[in-house]
Amino acid sequence: MTGTLSTTVERLYHSMKDLPIVSPHGHCDPSWFARNQPFANPAALLVTPDHYLFRMLYSQGIPMADLGIGAPGAQADPREVFRLFAAHWHLFLGTPTRLWMNYVLRETLQISQPLNTQTADVIYDHISERLQQPAFLPRALYERFNVETLATTDSALDDLAHHKSLRTSGWSGRVIPTFRPDGVLDPLDPDFVDNLAQLAKITDHSLGDFDSYLSALRMRRAEFKACGATASDHAIDNLHTEWLSDPDRLYRRVSQGKATQDEARRFYGHMLIEMAQMSIDDGLVMQLHAGSCRNTNRAVLDSFGRDMGADMPITTDWVGGLDALLNRVGNSAALRLILFTLDETTYARALAPMAGHWPCLRIGPPWWFHDSANGIARYFDQVVETAGYFNLAGFNDDTRAFLSIPARHDLWRRGVAIHLSHQIERGAFGLTEAEDLAPLLAVDLARQAYRIEV
């Protein structure tokens, strides 16, 4: 993150620069920290798991198998994958990915050479050598990054073995799970019926009726909380909530795989409200990611599986979609519901007014395609005047790319400094208020929103 900053921006940025990192939502693998073994190789660490990288390369006609993606890419030579990435590094000019990766190479991996075809092998070898050093083991990097809390995202069917191991390891790092139950809530999941059978097995519930199903979900939530979880996470393409007066009848249809698409949609809409009610009871913060049409490339889905870079933003009706949920539980301050959108047109029209009214709501930071310098600026410009700062959820990096976490938080903190400087210039408030807001936006709002104790 280079570039000249104004005096005020520089002052505000440096007041946040070295604050601890709170990463309350992301997709890192807990086994990295439980096992604390060296990362396999530069390609497996930097290229293969990062959909920001491989979707750009795929858009330029590079086969995903050549990048080591999925089962078809299992035999790809990691060095060749890295060479391919380096040869196409120019494709990332102008993107936040370029900023993040430059930060990782320079600051984290201590690589001074520019990345290109000629330097690819030398850089690959340098990274490989560093990954074998104790200072580059996962726990050491966590500590060097000054991470205070790192939340993973874990299926409702996860045995949480790695999290349990971490809690008894004696290591001081805090890596906590997040309860992700979509696979056992959404009947449109292709594995829904099988997932229910697995849920029944691991909770020792028959799941023959709706009440036993809810009981099993409560049991799993309690197990996640016992491992340190503070939040659940839910994704939905087209937002819909609906309270069913007799959910048992529909549950029996969906649990047997007999429901229509409309019935499946209605059931999931009801279950989001059930999750909100459980959140009031057990205190887990509820995250809702809406407006992503997932797996739009069917050939990629068939060959490589889900979540392979073909997810696209779509419009979202937040007001109508959340009506049933909010009018049942939205007036409870005991519920904390954080909303994430890919539809930026809803920032000022819906999300900011909603968060500025409903006690349960907070607005999540710019997500996915909008986690960028311009996306951060647009976000602040559209939400603050109506929602204020204290109805925001701070920042989370939402990443699978562990090494990019400091880079993403650095970009956010620079964006915060620029925004606050503009507020001073336009006379919204003075430097004293800006200096109070800076650490709030960098760290404290995330702690508060996710109920994470220092």
N, C-alpha and C positions, 0 to 999 in steps of 0.2 A: 504494500500500500504506500506508494511513493507520491510525491507531489508537494507543492508549497501550500501551507495552510496560513490563514491570516492569524494575527496575534491572538485574537479572542478564541478562534477555533482551536489554535494550538494549546492555549491555556486550558480550555475545557477538555480537549482530547487527552492531555497529559494527566488531568485529574482522574480519568477513568482507565487509562491505558494499562495500569498494572493491578487493577482490581481483580479479585478472583473470578473465575468463570463458573457461572451456574448454567448448566446445560440440562434443562428439565424435560426436554423432549428430543429424542433422536433414535437412531437405529444402529448404534454400535453393538458389537457382539459381546455379551458378558463373558464368554469363554476366554476372550483375550486377557482379561484381568484376573479371572479365576486361575488360569493356567500359567499366565505370565511367561509365555514362551516367545521366542523371536518371531516376528512376522515372516511369512514364507519367502517372499521375494518382492522386488519393487513393483512388478506388474500386478500381482495379487493384492498388494496394499493400495496402490495409487490408481490403477486403471480399471481393472475388472469389476470392482464393486460399485463404482461411481457412475450412476446413470447420467449425470451431467456430462461426463466425458464421453461415454460410449454412444449416447444418442446423437451427439454432434458428429462423431466420426461416422456413424451409420448413415446420417443424413447426406454425407458426401460419398456414399456408395461403398464404404468399407464393411465387409461382412462381419457380423457380430461374432461368429465362430473364430475368426482370425484374432479377435480381441480377448479370447479365452472365456467368452460368455456362455453360460449354461452348459448342458450336457454336450452339445455339438462342439463346444470349444474346450472341452476338458483336456484334450491332448495338445493344446497349443503351447508352443515353447514360450515361457515367460519373457525371455530376452527378445524374441521376435515381436511379441506383443508390445513391449516397451519401445522397440525400434519403430514400430508402426505408429505408435502414439507420438514419438518425437518427430517423425517425418511430417506429421500433420499438425504440429503444435501451432502453426500459424492460423489454423482454423478458429482458434479460440480468442483471437484479437477482438477486443471490445466487450468480452463477456466477463461476468464475475468469476467464472471458473478459472480464467487466466490469472486474475488477481490472487485467488486462493492458492493456485498451484505455484505461482511465483513465490508467494510467502512460504509455502511448505518447503520448496526447494532451497530457498535462501536462508530463512530463519531457523527452520526445524532440522533440515537435513544438511545444512551448511555446504550447499553446492554453489560454487561461484561461477561456473561456466554457463553460458547460454545453452538452452536445450535445443538441439537440432539433430539432423541426421549424422553429422560428423561427431558429435559429442555423446550420442545416445549410449554407446557401449561403455565409455568411461564413466558417465553419470550412473548407469546401471550398476557398474562394479562398485562405485563409491557408496551408493545407497545400500547395496547388498552387504558391504563391509560394515557399514554403520548399524544395520539391523541386527548384526550379531553381537554388538557391544551392549553391556549392561545398561548404559545410559539411554538406549533406544528400545528397551523392553517396554511393554504396554504400561506397567505401573510406574516406571520411571518417567515416561513421557507424560502420563497423567499428572504427576507431581510437578514436572518441569513446566507444563502448560498452566499450572496454578488453577487446576480444576477443583472446585469445591464440591460440586455434586454433578453426577452424570447419570441421566435416566436412559435406560434402554426401552425398547418396545417389544413386548413379549406376548405371544399367543395365549389365549385363555387356557389352552391345553398344554402349555409348557410346564415341565416338572420343576422348573426354577432351581435345578441342581447347581448351576453355576453361581446363582445369587446366594443360595444357601452356603455354598463353599466359601464365597467371599465374606459372608458375615461371621464365619468361624475362623477365618485365616489369620486374624491379627493385623492385617493391613489397615492402615488408617484411611485409605481412599473410600469415598462413598459412591458406589455404583448401585443404583436401585432399579427395580423393574417398573414397567408400566403395563397395566392390564388392557390388552387389546382383544376384545371378545367378538369382533365382527364375524368370525368363522362359525360361531355358535349362536349368533343373533340374526344374521341375514340369510333367509332361505334361498336367496339367489346365488349364494356361494355354491359353486359346483360340488363341494365336498360337505355340504351342510349336514346331510343325514349321517354320513360317516363321522363327522365331527361330534354330533350329538352322542353317538355310540361311544366315542372315546371319552367324552365328558362324563357319561354315565359310569364308565369304568374307573376313571381316576378319582371320582367323588363318591363312588359306591352308592349311587342313586339310580333308581329304575328309570326315571324321566318319563314315566308313563302318562303323567298328567302335568298340567301347567305349574301347579304348586311345587311339585318335586323338581321341575326344571328351574324355577326361580331359586329354590333352596340350594341347588347345585351351583348356580351362579354366585350366590352369596358366599358359599364355602370357598370358591376359588378367589373371590375378591378378598376374603379374610386371609387366605394364604399369601396373596400378593402383598397385602398390608404388613403381614408378619415379616416379609423380606424387605420392608422399607418403602414399598410403593406409596406414592402420594397422589397418583392420577390414573385415570383410565383414558383410552383413546378410541375414537370411533370415526369411521369414514363412510360417507354416503355420496353417491353421485348426484341424484336429484333429491333434494331435501324434502322430507315428509315426516310429520309426526301426527299421531292419531291415537286417541284413547279408546280402547275396545272394552265394551261393558262385559263381554264374555270371551276372553282370550283363549280359554281352554279349548273351545271348539275348533278355532283356527289353528291353535298349536298342534292339535292332533293331526291335522291335515299336513302342515308344513313338516312335522317330525317324520312323516311317512313319505315325504317327497311328492305329495299329491296336490300341492297348492298351485294355483295359477300365478302368473307374474303379478297381477294386481293384489292377490291375497298375500303374496310374499312381501310386497311393498308395504301393505297395511300392517302386517305382523312386525316387520322391522321398525316401522314408525311407532308402533306401540311399545316395542322393547326399548327404544331410545328414552321414552318417558319412564319406563321401569328402571332403567339405568340411572336416570336423574334422581328418582326417588331413593334408590339405593345409595346414591352419592350423598343425599341429605342424611341418611342413616349412618353411613360409615366414614364420611368425610373425604372420600376420594374425589379429587378435582376431575371434572369431566371435560375432555377435549373433543371438539367436533370439527372434522375436516370435510368440507363440502365443496362441490363444484368441480370435481375432477372426473371426467369421463375416462375410465381406465381401460387399458389394453385395447386401444382402438385399432391396432395393426394385428389382424387375426392371424396372418402368417407367422409373425414374430411370436404371438401368444402360443400358437400350436407347436412351434419348434423350440422356443426358449423359455416358455412359462410366463407367469404374471410379472408385472412391474418391471418391464424392460425398456422403459423410455418412451412408450407410445401413449402415455396418459396426457390428456388435453384438457385445458380449462373450458368450462361451460358456464352459462348464466345460472344464477342461484337466486331463488325467492326466499330470502331469510325471514321476512315478515310472515308470509303465509306458511312457510315450511315449519317454523317453530311455534306457530300459534297455539297448537294443542298443548305442547310441552310447557310453554311459558305461562299459559293461563291455568295450568294445573299446579306447577311448582315454581314458576319464575319469580314470585314475590318473596321467596324464602332466601334470606341472606346466607343460610346454611349451605345452599347449593352454589357451587362455583362452576360455571360453564364458560369455557374459553373457545371462541369461534375463530376459525381459520378459513380464509377464502382465496380462491384463485380468480374470482370475478371482482376486479378492482372497481368496477362501476358501482358496487354496493358499499364501498367504504363510507362515502358521505351520504348516500341515499338511504342506507339501511343500517349498517353495522354501528356507525357512530351514534345515530339517534337511539338505537336499541340499547346499546351499552350505556348511553347517557340517561336511560330510564330504568331498565330492569335491574334490580339489586344483584341478581345472580350472574350477570354477564360481564365478561372481559373480552377485549379484542386481541387476538393473537398477532404476532409480528408478521411482516411480509413473508410469504410462504412460497417455496419452490421456485417458480419462474420469476417471482418478484423479490427474491432475496438478493438484492443488488443495490448499488449506490442510488440509481434512479428510482428503484422500487421503494427504497427506504424513504427517500425524499417525498415521493408521491403519497406514501402512507401517512406520514406526519402531516402533510399539507391538507389531507382530506379528512382525517379523523379527529385531530386535536381540538379544533374549534367547537365541535359538538360534544365529544366524549371527554375532553380534558385529558390529562396525563394519567390520572389515578384509576381510570377504567381500562388501561392498557395492561397487557400481560408481560411487558418487558420483552426480552429477546430469547429465542432458542434457535439452535442451528439446524435441527431436524436432519442430521446427516448420518450416512453410513461411513463417510470418509473421516476416520478418527483424526488423522493428521491435519485436516482442514479446520478443525474446531477453533483454534486460536485465530486463524485468518478470518473466519466468518465473524467472530465476535469483535475483532479489530475493525472490520469494515462497518459493522453496526455502530461501534463507538465513535468512529469518525463521522458517520452519518448523523449521530446524535449531536456531536459537537457542531457540525455545520448547521443543523436545524436550529439549535439553541442560539447560535450566533445570529442567524437570520431573525429570530424572534426578538433579540436585543436590538438589532438594527431597525426593525419596524416599530419598536417601542412597546411591544407586548409586555415585556418585563425587563428587569435589569440583570446585571451580571451576578448579583447575589442569588437571585432566584434560579438563574441558569446553573450556577454551581451547586445548588441544592438538588436540582432536577437531574443533573448528569449521572451521579451514582445510582439514583433511583431507576433511571432508564437502563443503565448498564447492568445492574445486578439486583437491586432491591425489589423492583416490581415483579421480577420472575420468582424470587423467593416468596413474596407475598401471594402472588397468583396461584402458585403451586403448593402453597403451605409447606414450604421447606424451611426447617429450622436451621439456624446458623450453627 
